[in-house]
Amino acid sequence: MLPNGSFWLVQQNDRQLTIEETHYGSKQVWKRGAGSVDKIA
């Protein structure tokens, strides 16, 4: 949860991540992105 009431949804499937930011007022996804988690040796 962000201070303004918006929130992030972070989902992980193995090393893949998807992230969405949902606006507090409209309840619509305003931002989304993807990435991966790398293992550091």
PQR file with spaces between the fields and no chain letter, atoms N, CA, C, O and H, PARSE charges and radii, in Angstrom:
ATOM       1  N    MET     1       0.842   -1.180    0.000 -0.4000 1.5000
ATOM       2  CA   MET     1       0.000    0.000    0.000 -0.0000 2.0000
ATOM       3  C    MET     1       0.890    1.247    0.000  0.5500 1.7000
ATOM       4  O    MET     1       1.890    1.323    0.713 -0.5500 1.4000
ATOM       5  N    LEU     2       0.494    2.211   -0.817 -0.4000 1.5000
ATOM       6  CA   LEU     2       1.198    3.484   -0.854 -0.0000 2.0000
ATOM       7  C    LEU     2       0.461    4.485    0.035  0.5500 1.7000
ATOM       8  O    LEU     2      -0.726    4.294    0.298 -0.5500 1.4000
ATOM       9  H    LEU     2      -0.319    2.150   -1.396  0.4000 1.0000
ATOM      10  N    PRO     3       1.112    5.530    0.501 -0.5600 1.5000
ATOM      11  CA   PRO     3       0.477    6.494    1.394  0.2800 2.0000
ATOM      12  C    PRO     3      -0.803    7.116    0.820  0.5500 1.7000
ATOM      13  O    PRO     3      -1.693    7.496    1.580 -0.5500 1.4000
ATOM      14  N    ASN     4      -0.905    7.223   -0.513 -0.4000 1.5000
ATOM      15  CA   ASN     4      -2.079    7.861   -1.110 -0.0000 2.0000
ATOM      16  C    ASN     4      -3.241    6.883   -1.325  0.5500 1.7000
ATOM      17  O    ASN     4      -4.295    7.287   -1.816 -0.5500 1.4000
ATOM      18  H    ASN     4      -0.182    6.914   -1.131  0.4000 1.0000
ATOM      19  N    GLY     5      -3.066    5.601   -0.965 -0.4000 1.5000
ATOM      20  CA   GLY     5      -4.134    4.622   -1.124 -0.0000 2.0000
ATOM      21  C    GLY     5      -3.977    3.733   -2.346  0.5500 1.7000
ATOM      22  O    GLY     5      -4.649    2.707   -2.452 -0.5500 1.4000
ATOM      23  H    GLY     5      -2.210    5.273   -0.566  0.4000 1.0000
ATOM      24  N    SER     6      -3.099    4.110   -3.270 -0.4000 1.5000
ATOM      25  CA   SER     6      -2.800    3.226   -4.397 -0.0000 2.0000
ATOM      26  C    SER     6      -2.041    2.018   -3.852  0.5500 1.7000
ATOM      27  O    SER     6      -1.526    2.053   -2.734 -0.5500 1.4000
ATOM      28  H    SER     6      -2.554    4.943   -3.184  0.4000 1.0000
ATOM      29  N    PHE     7      -1.976    0.964   -4.638 -0.4000 1.5000
ATOM      30  CA   PHE     7      -1.245   -0.204   -4.159 -0.0000 2.0000
ATOM      31  C    PHE     7      -0.537   -0.905   -5.294  0.5500 1.7000
ATOM      32  O    PHE     7      -0.914   -0.780   -6.459 -0.5500 1.4000
ATOM      33  H    PHE     7      -2.395    0.936   -5.546  0.4000 1.0000
ATOM      34  N    TRP     8       0.499   -1.647   -4.934 -0.4000 1.5000
ATOM      35  CA   TRP     8       1.271   -2.454   -5.877 -0.0000 2.0000
ATOM      36  C    TRP     8       0.884   -3.909   -5.692  0.5500 1.7000
ATOM      37  O    TRP     8       0.694   -4.373   -4.567 -0.5500 1.4000
ATOM      38  H    TRP     8       0.806   -1.748   -3.988  0.4000 1.0000
ATOM      39  N    LEU     9       0.769   -4.618   -6.789 -0.4000 1.5000
ATOM      40  CA   LEU     9       0.596   -6.062   -6.787 -0.0000 2.0000
ATOM      41  C    LEU     9       1.846   -6.650   -7.421  0.5500 1.7000
ATOM      42  O    LEU     9       2.138   -6.388   -8.588 -0.5500 1.4000
ATOM      43  H    LEU     9       0.923   -4.241   -7.703  0.4000 1.0000
ATOM      44  N    VAL    10       2.580   -7.442   -6.655 -0.4000 1.5000
ATOM      45  CA   VAL    10       3.800   -8.076   -7.144 -0.0000 2.0000
ATOM      46  C    VAL    10       3.561   -9.578   -7.155  0.5500 1.7000
ATOM      47  O    VAL    10       3.223  -10.173   -6.131 -0.5500 1.4000
ATOM      48  H    VAL    10       2.343   -7.655   -5.708  0.4000 1.0000
ATOM      49  N    GLN    11       3.741  -10.187   -8.335 -0.4000 1.5000
ATOM      50  CA   GLN    11       3.561  -11.621   -8.472 -0.0000 2.0000
ATOM      51  C    GLN    11       4.857  -12.231   -8.960  0.5500 1.7000
ATOM      52  O    GLN    11       5.554  -11.660   -9.800 -0.5500 1.4000
ATOM      53  H    GLN    11       4.015   -9.703   -9.166  0.4000 1.0000
ATOM      54  N    GLN    12       5.173  -13.409   -8.420 -0.4000 1.5000
ATOM      55  CA   GLN    12       6.399  -14.095   -8.797 -0.0000 2.0000
ATOM      56  C    GLN    12       6.070  -15.498   -9.278  0.5500 1.7000
ATOM      57  O    GLN    12       5.314  -16.229   -8.638 -0.5500 1.4000
ATOM      58  H    GLN    12       4.607  -13.872   -7.738  0.4000 1.0000
ATOM      59  N    ASN    13       6.652  -15.863  -10.418 -0.4000 1.5000
ATOM      60  CA   ASN    13       6.564  -17.205  -10.966 -0.0000 2.0000
ATOM      61  C    ASN    13       7.993  -17.647  -11.256  0.5500 1.7000
ATOM      62  O    ASN    13       8.595  -17.233  -12.247 -0.5500 1.4000
ATOM      63  H    ASN    13       7.267  -15.269  -10.937  0.4000 1.0000
ATOM      64  N    ASP    14       8.531  -18.499  -10.372 -0.4000 1.5000
ATOM      65  CA   ASP    14       9.933  -18.895  -10.424 -0.0000 2.0000
ATOM      66  C    ASP    14      10.778  -17.629  -10.276  0.5500 1.7000
ATOM      67  O    ASP    14      10.744  -17.004   -9.217 -0.5500 1.4000
ATOM      68  H    ASP    14       8.042  -18.835   -9.567  0.4000 1.0000
ATOM      69  N    ARG    15      11.530  -17.235  -11.296 -0.4000 1.5000
ATOM      70  CA   ARG    15      12.359  -16.021  -11.203 -0.0000 2.0000
ATOM      71  C    ARG    15      11.745  -14.829  -11.932  0.5500 1.7000
ATOM      72  O    ARG    15      12.345  -13.755  -11.965 -0.5500 1.4000
ATOM      73  H    ARG    15      11.558  -17.744  -12.156  0.4000 1.0000
ATOM      74  N    GLN    16      10.578  -14.999  -12.508 -0.4000 1.5000
ATOM      75  CA   GLN    16       9.912  -13.924  -13.248 -0.0000 2.0000
ATOM      76  C    GLN    16       8.977  -13.144  -12.326  0.5500 1.7000
ATOM      77  O    GLN    16       8.249  -13.736  -11.528 -0.5500 1.4000
ATOM      78  H    GLN    16      10.090  -15.872  -12.482  0.4000 1.0000
ATOM      79  N    LEU    17       8.999  -11.818  -12.437 -0.4000 1.5000
ATOM      80  CA   LEU    17       8.146  -10.941  -11.648 -0.0000 2.0000
ATOM      81  C    LEU    17       7.256  -10.114  -12.558  0.5500 1.7000
ATOM      82  O    LEU    17       7.673   -9.709  -13.642 -0.5500 1.4000
ATOM      83  H    LEU    17       9.590  -11.338  -13.085  0.4000 1.0000
ATOM      84  N    THR    18       6.034   -9.864  -12.120 -0.4000 1.5000
ATOM      85  CA   THR    18       5.172   -8.867  -12.747 -0.0000 2.0000
ATOM      86  C    THR    18       4.704   -7.925  -11.642  0.5500 1.7000
ATOM      87  O    THR    18       4.395   -8.351  -10.529 -0.5500 1.4000
ATOM      88  H    THR    18       5.695  -10.193  -11.239  0.4000 1.0000
ATOM      89  N    ILE    19       4.658   -6.650  -11.971 -0.4000 1.5000
ATOM      90  CA   ILE    19       4.312   -5.626  -10.996 -0.0000 2.0000
ATOM      91  C    ILE    19       3.265   -4.713  -11.612  0.5500 1.7000
ATOM      92  O    ILE    19       3.407   -4.280  -12.756 -0.5500 1.4000
ATOM      93  H    ILE    19       4.908   -6.304  -12.875  0.4000 1.0000
ATOM      94  N    GLU    20       2.204   -4.419  -10.848 -0.4000 1.5000
ATOM      95  CA   GLU    20       1.171   -3.486  -11.292 -0.0000 2.0000
ATOM      96  C    GLU    20       0.897   -2.482  -10.175  0.5500 1.7000
ATOM      97  O    GLU    20       0.836   -2.846   -9.001 -0.5500 1.4000
ATOM      98  H    GLU    20       2.088   -4.771   -9.920  0.4000 1.0000
ATOM      99  N    GLU    21       0.732   -1.218  -10.556 -0.4000 1.5000
ATOM     100  CA   GLU    21       0.309   -0.200   -9.596 -0.0000 2.0000
ATOM     101  C    GLU    21      -1.126    0.179   -9.919  0.5500 1.7000
ATOM     102  O    GLU    21      -1.424    0.633  -11.023 -0.5500 1.4000
ATOM     103  H    GLU    21       0.782   -0.923  -11.510  0.4000 1.0000
ATOM     104  N    THR    22      -2.009   -0.007   -8.956 -0.4000 1.5000
ATOM     105  CA   THR    22      -3.428    0.294   -9.134 -0.0000 2.0000
ATOM     106  C    THR    22      -3.749    1.618   -8.440  0.5500 1.7000
ATOM     107  O    THR    22      -3.412    1.812   -7.272 -0.5500 1.4000
ATOM     108  H    THR    22      -1.768   -0.376   -8.058  0.4000 1.0000
ATOM     109  N    HIS    23      -4.398    2.521   -9.164 -0.4000 1.5000
ATOM     110  CA   HIS    23      -4.747    3.850   -8.653 -0.0000 2.0000
ATOM     111  C    HIS    23      -5.860    3.742   -7.610  0.5500 1.7000
ATOM     112  O    HIS    23      -6.820    2.995   -7.796 -0.5500 1.4000
ATOM     113  H    HIS    23      -4.671    2.363  -10.113  0.4000 1.0000
ATOM     114  N    TYR    24      -5.727    4.486   -6.519 -0.4000 1.5000
ATOM     115  CA   TYR    24      -6.675    4.409   -5.413 -0.0000 2.0000
ATOM     116  C    TYR    24      -8.087    4.823   -5.795  0.5500 1.7000
ATOM     117  O    TYR    24      -9.050    4.217   -5.323 -0.5500 1.4000
ATOM     118  H    TYR    24      -4.946    5.093   -6.368  0.4000 1.0000
ATOM     119  N    GLY    25      -8.236    5.841   -6.639 -0.4000 1.5000
ATOM     120  CA   GLY    25      -9.559    6.367   -6.959 -0.0000 2.0000
ATOM     121  C    GLY    25     -10.275    5.594   -8.049  0.5500 1.7000
ATOM     122  O    GLY    25     -11.443    5.234   -7.900 -0.5500 1.4000
ATOM     123  H    GLY    25      -7.454    6.333   -7.023  0.4000 1.0000
ATOM     124  N    SER    26      -9.580    5.340   -9.137 -0.4000 1.5000
ATOM     125  CA   SER    26     -10.224    4.701  -10.289 -0.0000 2.0000
ATOM     126  C    SER    26     -10.170    3.181  -10.227  0.5500 1.7000
ATOM     127  O    SER    26     -10.919    2.501  -10.928 -0.5500 1.4000
ATOM     128  H    SER    26      -8.632    5.633   -9.258  0.4000 1.0000
ATOM     129  N    LYS    27      -9.288    2.651   -9.391 -0.4000 1.5000
ATOM     130  CA   LYS    27      -9.062    1.195   -9.292 -0.0000 2.0000
ATOM     131  C    LYS    27      -8.568    0.607  -10.614  0.5500 1.7000
ATOM     132  O    LYS    27      -8.725   -0.589  -10.859 -0.5500 1.4000
ATOM     133  H    LYS    27      -8.680    3.204   -8.821  0.4000 1.0000
ATOM     134  N    GLN    28      -7.972    1.448  -11.469 -0.4000 1.5000
ATOM     135  CA   GLN    28      -7.401    0.991  -12.723 -0.0000 2.0000
ATOM     136  C    GLN    28      -5.888    0.881  -12.583  0.5500 1.7000
ATOM     137  O    GLN    28      -5.266    1.629  -11.829 -0.5500 1.4000
ATOM     138  H    GLN    28      -7.845    2.419  -11.270  0.4000 1.0000
ATOM     139  N    VAL    29      -5.302   -0.065  -13.323 -0.4000 1.5000
ATOM     140  CA   VAL    29      -3.854   -0.219  -13.319 -0.0000 2.0000
ATOM     141  C    VAL    29      -3.267    0.941  -14.118  0.5500 1.7000
ATOM     142  O    VAL    29      -3.565    1.099  -15.302 -0.5500 1.4000
ATOM     143  H    VAL    29      -5.807   -0.673  -13.936  0.4000 1.0000
ATOM     144  N    TRP    30      -2.442    1.744  -13.474 -0.4000 1.5000
ATOM     145  CA   TRP    30      -1.820    2.891  -14.117 -0.0000 2.0000
ATOM     146  C    TRP    30      -0.434    2.562  -14.625  0.5500 1.7000
ATOM     147  O    TRP    30       0.009    3.099  -15.640 -0.5500 1.4000
ATOM     148  H    TRP    30      -2.200    1.615  -12.512  0.4000 1.0000
ATOM     149  N    LYS    31       0.248    1.681  -13.920 -0.4000 1.5000
ATOM     150  CA   LYS    31       1.613    1.320  -14.306 -0.0000 2.0000
ATOM     151  C    LYS    31       1.741   -0.196  -14.211  0.5500 1.7000
ATOM     152  O    LYS    31       1.132   -0.828  -13.348 -0.5500 1.4000
ATOM     153  H    LYS    31      -0.111    1.245  -13.095  0.4000 1.0000
ATOM     154  N    ARG    32       2.545   -0.774  -15.112 -0.4000 1.5000
ATOM     155  CA   ARG    32       2.839   -2.196  -14.997 -0.0000 2.0000
ATOM     156  C    ARG    32       4.211   -2.457  -15.581  0.5500 1.7000
ATOM     157  O    ARG    32       4.687   -1.736  -16.458 -0.5500 1.4000
ATOM     158  H    ARG    32       3.040   -0.261  -15.813  0.4000 1.0000
ATOM     159  N    GLY    33       4.830   -3.505  -15.074 -0.4000 1.5000
ATOM     160  CA   GLY    33       6.163   -3.845  -15.545 -0.0000 2.0000
ATOM     161  C    GLY    33       6.474   -5.294  -15.256  0.5500 1.7000
ATOM     162  O    GLY    33       5.714   -5.993  -14.586 -0.5500 1.4000
ATOM     163  H    GLY    33       4.443   -4.090  -14.362  0.4000 1.0000
ATOM     164  N    ALA    34       7.588   -5.724  -15.765 -0.4000 1.5000
ATOM     165  CA   ALA    34       8.041   -7.105  -15.574 -0.0000 2.0000
ATOM     166  C    ALA    34       9.537   -7.124  -15.373  0.5500 1.7000
ATOM     167  O    ALA    34      10.243   -6.188  -15.749 -0.5500 1.4000
ATOM     168  H    ALA    34       8.206   -5.156  -16.308  0.4000 1.0000
ATOM     169  N    GLY    35      10.008   -8.189  -14.783 -0.4000 1.5000
ATOM     170  CA   GLY    35      11.440   -8.324  -14.563 -0.0000 2.0000
ATOM     171  C    GLY    35      11.765   -9.732  -14.129  0.5500 1.7000
ATOM     172  O    GLY    35      10.927  -10.631  -14.189 -0.5500 1.4000
ATOM     173  H    GLY    35       9.435   -8.950  -14.478  0.4000 1.0000
ATOM     174  N    SER    36      12.984   -9.904  -13.696 -0.4000 1.5000
ATOM     175  CA   SER    36      13.413  -11.217  -13.230 -0.0000 2.0000
ATOM     176  C    SER    36      14.342  -11.053  -12.038  0.5500 1.7000
ATOM     177  O    SER    36      14.947  -10.001  -11.834 -0.5500 1.4000
ATOM     178  H    SER    36      13.664   -9.173  -13.647  0.4000 1.0000
ATOM     179  N    VAL    37      14.438  -12.108  -11.269 -0.4000 1.5000
ATOM     180  CA   VAL    37      15.324  -12.147  -10.113 -0.0000 2.0000
ATOM     181  C    VAL    37      16.512  -13.020  -10.491  0.5500 1.7000
ATOM     182  O    VAL    37      16.348  -14.173  -10.891 -0.5500 1.4000
ATOM     183  H    VAL    37      13.947  -12.963  -11.435  0.4000 1.0000
ATOM     184  N    ASP    38      17.704  -12.460  -10.361 -0.4000 1.5000
ATOM     185  CA   ASP    38      18.919  -13.208  -10.682 -0.0000 2.0000
ATOM     186  C    ASP    38      19.590  -13.667   -9.403  0.5500 1.7000
ATOM     187  O    ASP    38      19.591  -12.951   -8.402 -0.5500 1.4000
ATOM     188  H    ASP    38      17.837  -11.524  -10.036  0.4000 1.0000
ATOM     189  N    LYS    39      20.143  -14.824   -9.437 -0.4000 1.5000
ATOM     190  CA   LYS    39      20.871  -15.364   -8.297 -0.0000 2.0000
ATOM     191  C    LYS    39      22.276  -14.771   -8.299  0.5500 1.7000
ATOM     192  O    LYS    39      22.972  -14.799   -9.313 -0.5500 1.4000
ATOM     193  H    LYS    39      20.142  -15.405  -10.251  0.4000 1.0000
ATOM     194  N    ILE    40      22.677  -14.239   -7.162 -0.4000 1.5000
ATOM     195  CA   ILE    40      24.018  -13.673   -7.019 -0.0000 2.0000
ATOM     196  C    ILE    40      24.880  -14.718   -6.311  0.5500 1.7000
ATOM     197  O    ILE    40      24.549  -15.196   -5.226 -0.5500 1.4000
ATOM     198  H    ILE    40      22.111  -14.216   -6.338  0.4000 1.0000
ATOM     199  N    ALA    41      25.978  -15.051   -6.949 -0.4000 1.5000
ATOM     200  CA   ALA    41      26.861  -16.087   -6.397 -0.0000 2.0000
ATOM     201  C    ALA    41      27.777  -15.523   -5.350  0.5500 1.7000
ATOM     202  O    ALA    41      28.587  -16.254   -4.779 -0.5500 1.4000
ATOM     203  H    ALA    41      26.248  -14.663   -7.830  0.4000 1.0000
